[in-house]
Amino acid sequence: MNYEMKITENATKEYSKINNPYKDKIKEKIDELSGKGLEMNNIKALTGDFKGLYRLRIGDYRVIFECHQCHP
């Protein structure tokens, strides 16, 4: 199943500040996320004030996202 990805303006701005090779790796993992959803490794459901959000760890970076059609 492919998931629709919507990337915020703020995320796009922050992404543009990242240098390679991390930038390429982040794009690769986001592309993978759009196909696999929560079945990927390194995904964690957040808690507390961030309940309902997930994080994908990519080296020193974290991609925070929500998934309306994913089931943990």
C-alpha positions in Angstrom: 0.0 0.0 0.0 1.3 3.5 -0.8 0.6 6.3 1.5 0.2 9.9 0.5 2.9 12.1 2.0 2.3 15.7 2.8 5.4 17.6 3.9 5.0 20.9 5.8 6.6 24.1 4.7 8.6 24.1 7.9 9.9 20.6 7.2 10.9 21.6 3.7 12.8 24.6 5.1 14.7 22.5 7.6 15.4 19.8 5.0 17.0 22.3 2.7 19.5 23.2 5.5 20.8 19.6 5.8 24.0 18.5 4.0 24.6 15.3 2.1 24.9 12.4 2.7 22.2 12.8 5.3 19.9 14.7 2.9 19.9 11.8 0.4 19.4 9.2 3.2 16.4 11.1 4.6 14.8 11.3 1.2 15.4 7.6 0.7 13.8 6.8 4.0 10.8 9.0 3.4 10.2 7.4 0.1 10.4 4.0 1.8 8.0 5.2 4.5 5.5 6.1 1.8 5.4 2.5 0.7 5.8 0.6 4.0 4.2 2.8 6.6 4.6 1.6 10.1 6.2 -1.7 9.0 9.6 0.0 8.7 12.4 -0.3 11.3 13.3 2.6 13.6 9.7 3.8 14.0 8.4 4.6 17.4 5.0 5.9 18.6 5.4 9.0 20.6 3.7 9.6 23.9 2.5 12.4 26.1 1.9 15.7 24.3 3.0 14.0 21.1 0.6 11.1 21.3 -0.7 10.2 17.8 2.6 11.1 16.2 5.5 8.8 15.2 9.2 9.3 14.7 11.5 7.7 12.2 15.1 7.7 13.2 17.7 8.3 10.5 21.1 8.6 11.9 21.3 11.9 14.0 18.0 13.1 12.5 14.4 12.3 13.4 11.4 12.6 11.1 8.2 13.3 13.0 5.0 12.3 11.3 1.4 11.3 11.7 -0.3 8.6 9.9 -4.1 8.7 9.5 -4.4 5.3 7.8 -1.7 3.3 9.6 -2.4 0.7 12.2 0.3 0.0 14.8 
